[in-house]
Each structure stands twice: as structure tokens, then as C-alpha cells.
């Protein structure tokens, strides 16, 4: 469940109206010019008011200062979070129409074995080992790799030959050009 929003709809609309200015100031590295302007407008509309009447004026000044500092921090965090989500949206907007995707490396023999027999032979071994471990994550790639190697080493010669044959008949994934790779290919 999402946390409750701290800003009212009116406050959120106010903050959203300054979001583009924030991103522009952030882009040019001049947020020190942005914050005083925003804070002056914010605290003019929504000043910090303490509810407790039983405190001395000195305590009231201190508590007002603390509350103001906390609100400033909250405003800065809001803008950081919103600008990050806007950047993520912009980055992921495009649709890739690349019909010639870059080649990936060829699977190794043990990876071919794991792709074929993971559910039936390796997964139970991994689950058993993870169940015996304490203070470990739910899934650990080291455990998986170790059990793939163990299962491969214990596999019968017949199955190993079958997997090696499948590995050898499998076409290696290559780029569309048949020429050898150049440093420029690796850089792209």
C-alpha cells in the first residue's frame, strides 16, 4: 500500500507548478537560486504554526525553526523524487525498432545443460541447499552455479554426450556480418 501523501491537493498543484523550473535549475547547477524563491512562496502561503500554547517563547522559536527545517527537507525530497521519476519516464519513452539486435554470447555446455534440465534436476538441489542456509537471501546465484556444476559432474555419460551434441549443433549467435570483430564493434 502506498504511503499517505503529506501534501494537500492545493499544495501538490503548487509544487508541480515549480517542477519544470526545478529541473531547469538542476540542469544548470543553480539550485541555490531556486530554493529561496520556492521556500519564500511556500511559507507565505503555508506558514509553520505550532499548536502548543504552553511553551515559552524561546521554545516556540526553537520548535518553529526545527519544523521549518523539516518542511524544507521534505520539499527538497519531494522535488528530487519527482524529477527522478520524470527522468525515468523520458528515458523509457522510446520504442526500439532495431530489427538487428546485437548478438549475445553463445551458451556454454553447462549452461545448455542447465537450460534443459534446471527444473527437473537442478532446482530441487538449489531449493534444498537454500533451505538449509541461515541468514541468506531467498535466491543466490552462487548456489545455483555451484549446483549446476555439481549436477553436471554427477551426470551420466549418456546425458552429457546428448547435451554436448546439442551444444555443437546449436548455431552460435553472431552479428549479421561474417567479418571478424573490430575494436569499433566492441565499443558500440
ABEGO torsion letter per residue (X at the ends): XBBBBABBAAAAAAAAAAAAAAAAAAAAGAAAAAAAAAAAAAAAABBBBBABAABBAAAAAAAAAAAAAAAAAAAAAAAAAAAAAAAAAAAAABBBABABBBBBBBBBAAAAAAAAAAAAAAAAAAAAAAAABBGBBABBAAAAAAAAAAAAAABBAAAAAAAAAAAAABBBBBBABABBBBAAAAAX
